[in-house]
Amino acid sequence: MSNKTAVKNDSDVTTVFVYGYGSGNSPFFKEARTKKLDPTRWSLLLNDALSCGQKLLLMDGVDPNPVQAEIVTARPVGQMFELQVAVTR
């Protein structure tokens, strides 16, 4: 994933693939829109609710190495959910 820092426009919003485990430990694979807030904190917009503390793997389809992340905050935004995640390399 690129190392650009986030600015206040949609040009820094990209699509990533999110891998994780949902309720009942069932695995999921979702597509999400993401924006880097800083190098270790990203904002994700998903169709499904997830919980704080959940661990995720994020991939952008370009870099073959997934990025590990943990959900720090989650809130509904209309019919979507915005997640703030802490990224570890």
C-alpha positions, 0 to 999 in steps of 0.5 A: 500500500502506498505511503502517502499521508491523508489529506482532506479529499477523495483522491486519497480514498482507495479500495482494500480487501479486508480479511477477518473473522466475524461472529461465530468465528466464521471467516469473511472477505470484504471490500472496503474503502479506506483512507490513511489518517496517518501511517499507523491509523486508517479509516475503513468504510464497510457494509458490515458491523465489526467490533473493537478489538477485532484483528484484520488483514488488509490487502490492496491488490498491488502489494502481495504482503497483507497489512495487519490491523486492529479495530480501535473504534467502530460507528454507524454512518448511515447504512455503512460502518466506519472503522478506525484501525491501528495498523502494524507492519 
